[in-house]
Every structure is written in C-alpha cells, then in structure tokens.
Amino acid sequence: MDFQLTDEQRMMKETVYKWAVDYLGPLQEKIDEEDWFPPDFFKKCAEIGILGITIDEKFGGLGGDIMMQTLAIEEMSRISPALAMTYGAHSNLCANNIHKNANEALKEKYLPPLVAGEKVGALGLTEPNAGSDALEGMRTRAVKKGDKYILNGAKMFITNGTMADTLLVYAKTAPEKGAKGISAFIVEKDFPGFSVSRKLRKCGMRGSPTAELSFEDCEVPAENLVGVENMGVNVVTSGLDYERIVLAGGSVGMARQALEYSIRYSVQREQFGQAIANFQMIQQKLADMYARTEAARLLVYRAAQVAQEAKRGGKGTELTKQAAAAILFAAEAATWVCDQAIQIHGGYGYCLEFPVQKLWRDAKLYEIGAGTSEVRRMIIARELTREEFARKASR
C-alpha cells in the first residue's frame, strides 16, 4: 500500500512537530518533575487548529481524517507523550466519539467549545474493578427518572479526569442484559452528584492528569443520552478501534524520538578512542530499533487508512483486527526501543537529566491503556479464527 502523505497531512505533521518543539520542549522538565499541566495547553492547541481535526467544519473542526489525527499524536509524542495523550483523550476519545454518535443537538451544544479549547473533554469507561472486562464488569448504573437519568458508580484511570468539563460516560441501563444493556451519556462536571475522588500518581505520563471519578445520584438530563438506550456497546467498540489507532501513533512518536536521541548520543559519545557508533553491538541496536520503529509506523498508518474506508468497527471487522494489531506492535516496539535507548546511553540514560528515561517511563503505559497487550492478542486471534469456526459450525 502507498503511504505517501497528502499535502494537508504533511502540513499537519510538520506544524505539530514545530509547535511541540517550540512550545512544549522548554516546559518538559517542569511537566515531568512536578507532574504539572500547562494551563494554556488547550488554548494553544486550538490556535493551531488541532482540537477538531476529525470534526465537521460546521462545528469548528477541520473535517480531516484519522490519519491526520494519528500524525498529530505521533509528532506531539516525540516531545511530550503525556500531553499528547491528554490531547488524544480530549479530541479523539471524547470529541470524536460525540461527533460520530450523538444527535445534532448534542453535537451543536458540546463540540464547538471542545474544538475551541474552551472546554476540556474526557472519556469514562474503565472502573476500579473492571478493566479488561470493562463491559461485562461495569457496575456504574443509570436509572431513568422522569426527564433525568440518575447515575451511580465510579470510573478509574480517567485521563483528563481532574480538569474535564465534558465527559462521555458509560453506564448500565439494563444490567440484566450484560454488555447489551450499556448506554452512553454526556456528563458535565457541574451536574449534581459528580465529583473527582482523587488524582492518581503515576511513574510515567506525568503532566497528563489521571483521576478516579465518582457518581453519587448524579443527575444527567435525558437528552444527554448518546445514541439509543442500551446500545452503548456500539459506541464503545467503534470508538475503541479509532482510539487504538490514534494512540498507537503516540507509541511511534516515542520510538522515533528515542532512536534519534540514540543516534546522536552514539556518534558523540567516545569510548576506547572512538565513537561508540562504530561498535558493532551499538550498530546492531540502532539497526533493530530503526526496523521496529518503521514496521510499527507502517502498521499504524495502514490501520488509519483502513479506518478511513471502513463503515464501522467492532467484532467481525477488518478494522478491529488492524487496530488491535497496530497498537499491540507499536506499543511493544516503543517500550523495547526506549529500553534499548537507555542501554545505549548507559549510566547517563538512567539519570533524570537525559530525556530517554522519560520516554522509557511513558512508553509502557500504551501496553496497558486502551486494552492491554494481552487483550489485543485475544482480539486478533478471535478475528483470525472467526471464519474457520463459522465453517466448522456449518458442517
């Protein structure tokens, strides 16, 4: 497949990287050391037009594609993986899901301020006791009472949770139906009964606030139901495929940056009277790092292209298989490449003054978030064997 980028995609890629270098680069030490979030981050994102890449122009967006969104995450992740993840949670997990699944009234109400950076978005799916089994194990409940739904429960590991104004939240409206009894709602931070329980402390992705959320008789207007009641699983599964592709771009960005740091260091660092880049074992590491990074990039770009052509995602689609494969390989490749970068840098790589250690800490999260590597393998295997099981059953 030909992955030549369009002029528009190339411009997005170059614009985001230059902006990240100029704006985020000088802030990185403070962001990581203090777990600090720049208060003007979303306004700055809005200024360069990246908060609504996949959102229709009538809501203030660019009307672009998933590839452009993936490229933006990739380039930002080269400088600040944490803020790239925060950006992705806002623009993809929240805004894009609302754009794809909500009615016109909800889109007109919530998308323009999200695209303008006036409001911060988040997605509420994972719970304290439901991670990999997020759908079946969901305990958050929503009961309709008059013109409101009353939500009770908790959400865990929510990116942007401490500062989100607009949240796309999943709850069970028909618990007896299991995953087929889930509904999606737009919740505002000021709705009665909603609160942030605590901010979570993380070893990586510092600067991207992560929280536990609480819903205690939280009152949500009935018109804030996204899609059809008890059909939220369709919103979840289609959204997860796009989420995996976009976040996989973050893994590619981290791997690329770790490789660049390693090339530069290996040429500058001398041992035994010569640059360590002349040593065969260092050359092998660099070559393998490059090969895995490029393989990950092409797999992610292919998945993004499939997403553009697919009518839907979820079980039984090529999109869900490609998305799972993209983030599985890219996430593990990034963790491995960043680990090799530490090794090339030696003792300096383990010191906080050198940025490769931050990439190393940040990269690991993408083997866990958006479905663990183990769950991704289950998804891929399920799709690979689906047709053969169907043929076996029909004999």
N, C-alpha and C positions, 0 to 999 in steps of 0.2 A: 504494500500500500504506500502511496505517495504522501508524505507528511510535510510537504512544502507549505509553510505558513502563508496565509494571505497577508496583504499589506496591513490590514486592520489588526490582525493577530500579532504581527511582528511589531507594530507600533505599540500595542498594549504591553507586550513583553519588555520592550526597551524602556517605555515610560515608567512602568512599575519598578524596574530594577534601578533606574537612575534616581527615582524618588526615594526608594528604600535606602540606597547608599547615602543620599544627601540628608534625609530627614531621620531615618531610624538608626543609621550607622552610629552617629555621635551619642545616641541615647542608650546603646546596648548594655554598657557596663552598669548603668544605673537601673535599667529594667531588670537585669538578671540578679544583681546583688540585692536589690531592695524589693524584688517582686512588685515592681512599680509599673503602673499603666499610665501612659501619656494621656492626659485628659482631653487633648485636642485631636486624638488619633482619628476618630471617625469623621470629624470635620475635614481633616487633611485628606482622608480617603475620598470624601465627596468632592473635594476641589479638583482632584484628577480624574473623577468620573468612574470610579471602580466599584462603588457600592451597589450599583444596579446593572451590572454587565448583562445578566440574562433576563432583565426585567423590561417589559414593553416600554417604548418611548412615551406613551401617554401617561405612564406613572412616573416619569422622570428618568427611566433607565436608558440603556444603550441599545437594547434589543439584540444583544450579541448571543454567542453560543457558549456551550460548556467548555469548549477548547480555550476560549478567551479567559474564562473564569479559572481554569486549571493553570494556564500560563501565568496569570496574576498571582496565584498562590505560590507557584513554583519560584517566581522571581523574588517575591517578598520573603519567602522562606530561606533564601540564600543569605539574607541579612538578619531577619528576625522571625524564626519559626513560630515563636509564641504569638506574636501579633498577627502573623499570617493565619494562625489557627483561629484567633479571635475574629479576624476579618471573615474567614470562611464560615464560622458559626453564624455570624450576622447575615452575610449576603447570600449564602447557599442554604444552610440548614433552616434558617428562618424565612428570609425574604423570598427565596426561590420556591420554597415549598408552598408558601402562601400564594405566590403568583401562579403556580401550577394547579392548585387545588381549591382555592377559595372562590366564592362568588364575587361578582363585580363590585358589590357594595363594600365588602370587606377589603378587597384589593384597593379600591379608591380611598378608603379610610386609612389603611395601615402602610401601604407601600411607599407613597411619596415621602413621608417623614423618615422612613428607613433608608431610602435611596439618598436623601439629602443629608444624612448623618445627624438628623435632629433627634432621632430615637435609636436605641440600641436593641438588636434582636438576639434571641436565643431559642434553642430547641430543648424541650423537656421530655425525654423518653426513658432513660436509664433510671433505675430506682435502687435504694440501698440493698435490697435483697433480690434484685432482678437485673442482671447484666446481659449475659449471653442469651438468657431466656427472657428477654425484655418484654415480649408479647404475652407469652403464656404466664409468666411470673408476675405480671403487672398487678399491683394492688391498689393503685390510685383509682378511686371511684368517682363517677359523675352521675348524679340523680337529678332528673328534671323536676322542678317545682315551679309551676306557673310559667313565667316568662324568663326563668333563670335555670341554669344548671348549678348544682352545688357540688363542688369538688373537695374530696378529702384524700390525703395521701402525701407522699414525699417523692422528690426527684433528687438524684445524686450525680456527681461529676458533671455538672452543667456548665459548659463553657459560656462565659459572659454572665453567669447567673447573678453575680453580685451587683451588676450595673444594668441589666436588661430592663427595658421599658415595655417591650412587646415580646411575648413568648408563645411559641407554638407548642401546646402541651397535649399529651395523650393520656386518656383515662378510660376505664372500662365502664360502659353504659349498660352492658348486658353481661355480667360476669359469668353467667352460666354458659355462655357461648365461647368462652376462652378468647383466642385471638380474633375471632369473628365478632366479638362484642366490644371492640375498641372504637372510640371516637376521638376526633382531634378538635382542639379548641384554641382560639387566640385569647390569651390572658394578658391583661395589663398589670403592671406592678402595683398600681393603686387600687386594684379590686379588693374589696373587703375579704379578709381571710388568707391572703397571700403574704408570705414573708420569706426572707432569706435566713435559713437556720444558721449557716456558718460558711466562711470562706475556707477552702481546703488548701493545705500547704503541700507543695509538690517539689520534687527534686529537679524537675525539668519543666520546660514551657513556662518558666517564671515570667510574670508580667501579663500573662493571659489569665484573668481571674476565673476560678472554678469554684462552684458552690453547691451546697445542699439546699434544696428549696422545700418549703412546707406549704401545704394547702389544708387549712382548717375551716371547713364550711365556707370555702372560697366561692363567692358569688360571680358567676360568669353569665352575661346576657345570652339568651338562647340564640340570638342572631350571630353570635360569635362561634357557632359550630362550623367547622370547616368541612365541606363536603356533606355526605349523608351520615346520619347517626348509625353507629355500629359498622361503618365501612372505613374506619380509620386505618385499618391494616393496609389498605391500598395506598394511602398517603405515606405510611411508614415505609413500605417496601420500595415504592418508586423513588422516594426521597433518599433512601439508603444507597441505592445504586449511584445516584449523582454525587452524594456525599463522599462515597468511597473514591470515586474518580478524582474529584476536586482535591481531597485531602492527600491522595497519592501524589499529586503534583507537589505537595509540600515535602514529601519524602525525597522526590527527585531533586528539589532545590537544595535540601540539606546535603545530599550526597555530592552534588556538583560543587558546592562550596567547600566541603571537606577535601575533595580531590584537589581543588585549586590551591587551598592552603598547603596541602601536602607537596604538590609540585614545587611551589615557591620555596617552601622550607628545605626540601631535599636538595635544591640547587644551591641555596645559600649556606646551608649547614655543612661544615667540613669536619671530617674525621680521618685520621691516618694520612693527612696531607692532601685530601681531595674531597670534592663534594660527595655527599652520601648518595646522590642521584646516580653516581657511577657504579654503585654496588649492585650486584645482580639481584639480591634479595629485596632491595628497595625498588628496583625496576619491576620486579615481579608484582610487588604490592600495587604500585601505581598502575600497571597494565590491567591487573584484575579489577582494581577499583574503577577504572575507566570503563571496562567492558560491562560490569554490572550496572553502573550508572546509566550507560547508554541503553542497555537492554530494558532497564526499568522505564526510562523515558519513552522509548518507543512503545512499550506495552501500555503505558498510561495514555499516550496520545492516541493509540488505536482505540482504547476503551472510550475516550472522549469522542472520537469520530462515530463509534457505534451508537453512543448516547444521542448524538445529533440526528441519527437516522431512525432510531427506534421509536415506536409509537408508545411503548410502555416498558416498564421494568418488572422486577419481581420473579417469582418462581416460574420456570419454564421458558425463560427468555435468554437470548444470547447476551443481552445487556447485563443481566445479573451475574452471569458467569465471567464475562470480561471485566466487569467492575471489581469483582472479588479477586480475580487473578492479578489485576493491576495493583491494587493496594497491598495484596499479600506479598508480591515480589518486590514492589518498590519500598515498602516499609522494612522488610528484612534486609534488602540491599542497602538501604540507608544506614541502618544500625550497624551492619558489617563494615561498610565503607568508613563510617565515622570511627569505629573501633580501630580500623587499620590506620586511620589518620593519627589517632592517639599514639599508636605504636611507632609510627614514623617520626613523630615529634619527640618520642622518648619521655624523659622526665619533664621536659617543658610542656608537653601535651597534657600532662596531668595537673599542671599548675593553672590557677584561675586566670592568670594574665594572658594565656593563649586561648583564642576563641574555639579551638577544635573541641575542647572538653564540653563546652556548652552545646554544640551541635550533637555531640555524643549523648548527652543527657536528654536533649529534646527529641532526638530521633526515636527513642524507644517507645514513646507514647503511641506512635502510629501502628505499633504491633498490638496495641491494646484497644485503643479507641476505634469507634465505627465498626465494631465487631472484631474480636481477637483473630490472630493468625489461625488459630485452631478452628474457629467458626468459619473463616473464609475457606479453609480447606474442605470443610464439610459441605459448604455451598457448591464449590467447584465439583466435588465428587458426585454430589446429588445430581447436578445438571449433566455431567458426563454419562451417568448411568441411567438417566431418566428414560430415554427412548428404548434402551435394551430391556429395562424392567417392564415397560409397556408391551413390548413384543412378547416377552416371556409370559405375561399375564393373558395375552390374547390367544396363546396356542392351545 
